[in-house]
């Protein structure tokens, strides 16, 4: 099965090596290269699946850091909710961990085009801050 992330250019192996110690214990860490490719894009359009309701589209933009501890300023926009724009910053390695989970959900075995969603840990951290 081909996913939208498989066609991305390879990330610099040196940068992948820098992030590996921060992500090695995360399930799916063998896909760090693919997560770094998502991270380097600086934008993800997706939809949050809501239990008992339709998915809610979102746009996540970020400024990728070069080092794992570099700040990664992010902006989450929910277009269908007027004024729903959240700005926050996390260490770059945290964003990469989230993108490992996004990549894994994209390759989870479903057939057809799958709209990406951020992992539950992202939403929990965003709305508990």
C-alpha positions as a Python dict, from the first residue, in 0.01 Angstrom:
ca = {
    (1, 'X'): (0, 0, 0),
    (2, 'X'): (137, 340, -92),
    (3, 'X'): (89, 633, 147),
    (4, 'X'): (117, 1005, 75),
    (5, 'X'): (439, 1018, 277),
    (6, 'X'): (630, 751, 82),
    (7, 'X'): (693, 982, -213),
    (8, 'X'): (864, 1252, -6),
    (9, 'X'): (1235, 1320, -60),
    (10, 'X'): (1476, 1156, 183),
    (11, 'X'): (1568, 1356, 495),
    (12, 'X'): (1931, 1418, 571),
    (13, 'X'): (2065, 1109, 753),
    (14, 'X'): (2265, 1331, 988),
    (15, 'X'): (1949, 1503, 1112),
    (16, 'X'): (1774, 1165, 1150),
    (17, 'X'): (2072, 1051, 1362),
    (18, 'X'): (2039, 1361, 1581),
    (19, 'X'): (1673, 1288, 1654),
    (20, 'X'): (1710, 912, 1702),
    (21, 'X'): (1807, 922, 2074),
    (22, 'X'): (1490, 1124, 2146),
    (23, 'X'): (1263, 892, 1951),
    (24, 'X'): (1422, 546, 1984),
    (25, 'X'): (1186, 431, 2262),
    (26, 'X'): (874, 534, 2071),
    (27, 'X'): (684, 252, 1900),
    (28, 'X'): (750, 270, 1528),
    (29, 'X'): (1086, 446, 1568),
    (30, 'X'): (1210, 243, 1271),
    (31, 'X'): (1009, 492, 1060),
    (32, 'X'): (1198, 795, 1191),
    (33, 'X'): (1315, 883, 840),
    (34, 'X'): (953, 903, 719),
    (35, 'X'): (850, 1107, 1026),
    (36, 'X'): (1136, 1349, 957),
    (37, 'X'): (1009, 1386, 599),
    (38, 'X'): (669, 1492, 736),
    (39, 'X'): (841, 1724, 986),
    (40, 'X'): (1043, 1894, 712),
    (41, 'X'): (722, 1980, 519),
    (42, 'X'): (609, 2235, 779),
    (43, 'X'): (238, 2176, 715),
    (44, 'X'): (-22, 1903, 753),
    (45, 'X'): (-383, 1918, 642),
    (46, 'X'): (-596, 1664, 821),
    (47, 'X'): (-920, 1586, 997),
    (48, 'X'): (-992, 1500, 1358),
    (49, 'X'): (-1227, 1206, 1392),
    (50, 'X'): (-1497, 1290, 1645),
    (51, 'X'): (-1684, 1003, 1811),
    (52, 'X'): (-2046, 1015, 1703),
    (53, 'X'): (-1992, 1304, 1462),
    (54, 'X'): (-1836, 1403, 1134),
    (55, 'X'): (-1459, 1464, 1110),
    (56, 'X'): (-1341, 1821, 1169),
    (57, 'X'): (-1082, 1951, 920),
    (58, 'X'): (-770, 2120, 1052),
    (59, 'X'): (-451, 2275, 926),
    (60, 'X'): (-132, 2243, 1129),
    (61, 'X'): (169, 2453, 1036),
    (62, 'X'): (506, 2459, 1211),
    (63, 'X'): (859, 2586, 1177),
    (64, 'X'): (1087, 2279, 1189),
    (65, 'X'): (1386, 2307, 1420),
    (66, 'X'): (1726, 2178, 1313),
    (67, 'X'): (1808, 2018, 1648),
    (68, 'X'): (1584, 1801, 1870),
    (69, 'X'): (1561, 2058, 2152),
    (70, 'X'): (1501, 2356, 1920),
    (71, 'X'): (1162, 2521, 1966),
    (72, 'X'): (906, 2423, 1706),
    (73, 'X'): (646, 2702, 1686),
    (74, 'X'): (311, 2563, 1566),
    (75, 'X'): (-22, 2704, 1454),
    (76, 'X'): (-333, 2489, 1446),
    (77, 'X'): (-630, 2629, 1254),
    (78, 'X'): (-978, 2479, 1241),
    (79, 'X'): (-1136, 2651, 938),
    (80, 'X'): (-1499, 2560, 1010),
    (81, 'X'): (-1482, 2720, 1358),
    (82, 'X'): (-1448, 3096, 1338),
    (83, 'X'): (-1152, 3220, 1541),
    (84, 'X'): (-1020, 2870, 1614),
    (85, 'X'): (-648, 2935, 1581),
    (86, 'X'): (-410, 2797, 1842),
    (87, 'X'): (-44, 2898, 1863),
    (88, 'X'): (197, 2696, 2073),
    (89, 'X'): (555, 2573, 2076),
    (90, 'X'): (702, 2233, 2158),
    (91, 'X'): (1055, 2095, 2135),
    (92, 'X'): (1120, 1972, 1781),
    (93, 'X'): (1165, 1613, 1899),
    (94, 'X'): (809, 1617, 2041),
    (95, 'X'): (671, 1716, 1701),
    (96, 'X'): (871, 1436, 1537),
    (97, 'X'): (726, 1185, 1785),
    (98, 'X'): (377, 1298, 1686),
    (99, 'X'): (465, 1259, 1318),
    (100, 'X'): (591, 906, 1385),
    (101, 'X'): (239, 832, 1509),
    (102, 'X'): (81, 1009, 1212),
    (103, 'X'): (295, 802, 974),
    (104, 'X'): (200, 481, 1154),
    (105, 'X'): (-169, 564, 1131),
    (106, 'X'): (-128, 624, 756),
    (107, 'X'): (27, 282, 707),
    (108, 'X'): (-211, 103, 943),
    (109, 'X'): (-358, -121, 677),
    (110, 'X'): (-666, 69, 564),
    (111, 'X'): (-727, 66, 191),
    (112, 'X'): (-781, 388, -1),
    (113, 'X'): (-689, 744, 77),
    (114, 'X'): (-675, 814, 449),
    (115, 'X'): (-693, 1170, 581),
    (116, 'X'): (-426, 1217, 847),
    (117, 'X'): (-513, 1294, 1207),
    (118, 'X'): (-278, 1394, 1485),
    (119, 'X'): (-243, 1141, 1768),
    (120, 'X'): (-449, 1162, 2086),
    (121, 'X'): (-139, 1279, 2280),
    (122, 'X'): (-124, 1589, 2055),
    (123, 'X'): (-487, 1683, 2122),
    (124, 'X'): (-455, 1612, 2495),
    (125, 'X'): (-145, 1830, 2527),
    (126, 'X'): (-295, 2109, 2314),
    (127, 'X'): (-619, 2141, 2507),
    (128, 'X'): (-473, 2082, 2855),
    (129, 'X'): (-216, 2360, 2827),
}
